[in-house]
Amino acid sequence: MTDLPYDLLMRIQEGAMAYQYQGRPLLKNPFDLAIYPLLLDRLRPRSLIEIGSHRGGSALWFADQVADLRVWSIDLEPPTDALTVDAAQPVGTLVETIRAALGLG
């Protein structure tokens, strides 16, 4: 349950689906983008596993948030085009996409 009106939530969702990072859909809402930097700063992870790559926008975003953060992005159909971090480092340096099916049973 939320105090935000439904129409406002839908506009936020539309904006989240339209937002891009390095020319790729990011698929994060403003609330995610506000809390992730706080968590990353507090926890200072060296590795991050993302389940669901889509086109790789959020994997790139995460990799750019923390120096030397290694991101593994897992998807049934990960992006096949080259991902770059900070437009200089090729995929596999800090971001690795993995084709895998995750499930129970």
C-alpha positions in Angstrom: 0.0 0.0 0.0 1.2 3.5 -0.8 0.0 7.0 -0.2 1.1 8.0 -3.8 -1.8 8.3 -6.2 -2.0 5.5 -8.8 -1.7 8.0 -11.7 1.6 9.4 -10.2 3.0 5.9 -9.8 2.2 5.1 -13.4 4.0 8.3 -14.5 7.0 7.3 -12.4 6.9 3.9 -14.0 6.7 5.3 -17.5 9.7 7.5 -16.8 11.7 4.6 -15.4 11.1 2.6 -18.5 12.2 5.5 -20.7 15.4 6.4 -18.7 18.7 5.3 -20.3 22.3 5.0 -19.2 25.0 5.1 -21.9 22.3 4.7 -24.5 20.7 1.5 -22.9 17.5 1.2 -21.0 18.3 1.4 -17.3 14.9 0.0 -16.0 15.3 1.6 -12.5 12.8 3.9 -10.9 13.9 7.1 -9.1 13.6 5.4 -5.7 16.0 2.7 -6.8 18.5 5.3 -8.1 18.3 7.2 -4.8 18.9 4.1 -2.5 21.5 2.1 -4.5 24.3 4.7 -4.2 23.6 4.9 -0.4 23.8 1.1 -0.1 26.9 0.8 -2.3 28.7 3.5 -0.3 27.8 1.9 3.0 28.5 -1.7 2.0 31.4 -1.1 -0.4 31.0 -4.4 -2.3 33.7 -5.7 -4.6 31.2 -7.8 -6.5 27.6 -7.5 -7.5 25.4 -10.1 -9.1 22.5 -8.8 -11.2 19.7 -11.2 -12.2 18.1 -9.9 -15.4 20.3 -8.0 -17.8 17.9 -6.8 -20.5 20.3 -4.6 -22.5 22.9 -4.1 -19.8 22.1 -0.5 -18.8 21.9 -1.2 -15.1 25.0 -3.4 -15.1 26.9 -0.5 -16.6 25.4 1.9 -14.2 26.4 -0.2 -11.2 29.9 -0.7 -12.5 30.3 3.1 -12.9 29.2 3.8 -9.3 32.0 2.1 -7.4 35.7 1.9 -8.5 36.7 -1.7 -9.3 33.2 -3.1 -8.7 32.9 -6.3 -10.6 29.4 -6.9 -12.0 28.0 -10.2 -13.1 24.7 -9.8 -15.0 22.8 -13.0 -15.6 20.0 -13.4 -18.1 18.4 -16.0 -20.4 19.4 -13.8 -23.3 22.1 -11.3 -22.2 23.0 -8.5 -24.5 25.2 -9.7 -27.4 26.6 -6.3 -28.4 29.7 -4.9 -26.6 29.2 -3.3 -23.3 31.7 -0.7 -22.2 32.2 0.9 -18.8 33.0 4.6 -18.8 33.1 4.2 -22.6 36.6 2.9 -22.3 36.8 -0.5 -20.7 35.4 -3.5 -22.6 32.9 -5.9 -21.2 34.6 -8.6 -19.2 36.8 -6.1 -17.4 34.3 -4.9 -14.9 31.0 -6.2 -16.3 30.4 -9.7 -17.4 27.2 -11.0 -18.9 26.3 -14.7 -18.3 23.7 -16.7 -20.2 21.9 -18.8 -17.7 18.5 -20.0 -16.6 17.9 -19.7 -12.9 15.1 -21.6 -11.3 14.0 -24.1 -8.7 13.8 -27.7 -9.5 
